[in-house]
Amino acid sequence: MHIKKKTAVICFFMTTKGGHGTAEVSLGLYKSIQGNKKLFEFKENKKINNNFLLINIKKIFFLFKVIWRLKKYFHNNKSNIIFIEGASWIGFSFLFIILSRIFLNKVFIVYHAHNIEYEIRQKKNNLLIAYLSKIFEKFVYVKSDIATSVSEYDKKKIKKLYNLDSSIFMNGVHSSRLKIEKITSNIPRKFYLYSGSYLYHPNKVALDDLIKNIYPQLIKKYPNLYLVITGEGLPAKLIKNKKILYYKFLQKKNLNYLIKKARFLLLPLKNAPGTKLKVIEALLIGTQIITTKHGVKGIEIKDLHQPYVYKNQKDLFKYIDILLNTHKRKNLLINSSRFYKKKFLIENIYKKLEAKYLN
């Protein structure tokens, strides 16, 4: 007799609108799941988003509410799968697993990591939070039926940190999120693009370097080359009196249009955990990328010409000169896009995970 399977995806952040990397990955996962499924997402409130204490108290209430709703959703069902989206503080996943094991029967838990939590907290928070994160993360990896990592790099780090194995579930984009629609406002004929929220620290560091150090040299050499930046939080004073266009909010299909039309994406990342979704999106759309080794972490390089990975400023400006003075790159980018679609369309990634563990 065929057993009816129910799947729940738990997100401690807004997912359905997409827009930023973590939401896009979780939304893509949810869209890839076939059959009876339900998304449980934390509804953000802009009024308290900057209040650390209030938002975390609200997430704890959300956690208990979800357990109650899952109890009703899974009632008397014999095959139940829960994906916990690990893109919020690991403490919430820790509490959720404890409560699930107490109150929910016959559930198969998949911890879907977006990065290594301890690695983030070690750099971002105080020693106590980092220490607790390490304890909680090890617990989550032990108590989940499957716990994942985004790349071979992260898998090795998890093994080194906790002496535990994990299953690779790469970050990816759903094909439905690659649609392109022309942006209504005028855009310059020649521009390069940085896409990412200034509120995320690795983006802040990269954008500060781009605007203060790289942009002045480029605009001096190429006076008609604009810089376009998308994402939240960029201070107006940083781009005042410069040939820089800033779009705080864009629909996904309009952002894709900018990515497609850009001469190149320039992502001078100094350090950043996990696999970069903006890099993956540009590879899939077929846009040239210039970035550092941190931008391609966990991504197989098919061709040394896409993406360009620079080691220093001399490398960087050499690659930019090549791109701005060479036009016969269309076939390279088309072939690269085909290669990466096989690897990074999340519906394909999910099918492999499902066939191996969830049938």
Residue, then its C-alpha position, 0 to 999 in steps of 0.5 A: m500500500h502506498i504511504k502518503k507523504k507530507t512535507a513541511v519546510i520551516c523558516f525562521f525568516m520571510t521566504t515567499k518574497g525571495g529577494h535575498g540569498t537565503a530566502e531564494v534557496s529556501l523558496g527554491l527548495y519548497k517549489s521543488i518539493q512535489g505532493n503534499k507540502k506546507l511552508f511555515e515561515f516567520k512573518e517579519n515586522k519592520k517595526i521591530n526588525n532592529n530590536f534584537l530582543l523583541i524579534n528573538i522573543k517573537k521567533i521563540f513564540f513562532l517556534f511553539k506555534v509551528i510545533w502545534r500546527l505541525k501536530k495538526y498537519f501530521h495527525n495520524n500520518k505515517s510518513n512525515i518529513i520536516f526541512i529545517e532551514g538553517a539560515s537563522w541562529i542555530g539556537f532556534s533549530f536546536l530548540f525546534i528539534i528538541l520540541s519535535r522529538i518530544f511532541l511529534n511522532k514519526v517525523f524525519i528531520v532534514y537540517h538544511a544548512h545554508n552555511i556553518e553557523y559556528e563559523i559566522r558567530q565566531k566572527k560576528n558575535n561575542l565568545l559566549i554566543a560563538y561557544l553556544s552556537k558550536i554546542f547547538e550546531k553539533f547537537v543539530y547535526v547529531k539529532s537530525d536524520i539528515a544534516t547537510s552542508v552546501s559544498e565539499y569545503d563545508k563538509k570537510k569543515i563540519k567533519k573537522l569541527y564535530n567529527l560528523d559526516s554531512s550530506i552535500f546539498m548545494n545552494g541553487v536557484h529554482s528555474s522559475r526565479l530566472k525569468i527576465e523582465k525589462i526594467t522601466s527606468n532608464i539604465p546606462r548603456k555601459f555598466y557593471l553591477y554589485s548585487g547584495s544588501y549593505l546590511y550584511h557585513p561581508n557585503k558592507v566590506a566589499l561595497d566599501d572597498l568597491i566604492k572607495n578604492i576600485y570605482p575611482q580608478l575605473i571611472k577615471k579610465y572608463p568615464n562612461l562606465y557606470l556602477v549599479i548597486t542593488g540591495e538594502g541599506l546603502p548610505a546615500k552619502l557613499i554614492k553622492n556625486k558619483k556615476i553610481l545608480y542605486y536600486k534599493f528594491l527590485q522585483k526578481k525578474n527586474l533584477n535578473y534583467l540588470i544582471k543580464k544586461a551588465r557588462f560584468l558583476l564585480l564582487p570584491l568579497k574579502n571573506a564570506p561564509g557559504t556558497k554565494l547565490k548571486v554568483i550562482e544566479a549570474l552563472l545561470i543567467g549567463t553574465q560575466i563575473i569577476t570576483t575573489k576566491h571567497g566569491v567562488k567558494g564551493i563552486e566548480i570552475k568550468d573555465l578560467h574565463q568564467p568566472y574570473v577570479y582575481k588575486n590582487q588589484k593588478d589581476l582585477f584591472k587586467y580582467i576588466d580591460i579584457l572584458l571592456n575591449t573584447h566582444k566575442r564572449k557570447n558562446l563562452l557564456i552560453n556554454s557556461s550557463r548550460f553547464y551550471k544549470k545542470k549543477f545549480l538548478i535547485e529542482n535537480i539538486y533536490k531530486k538527487l537528495e530525494a532519491k537517495y534519502l526520502n523515498 
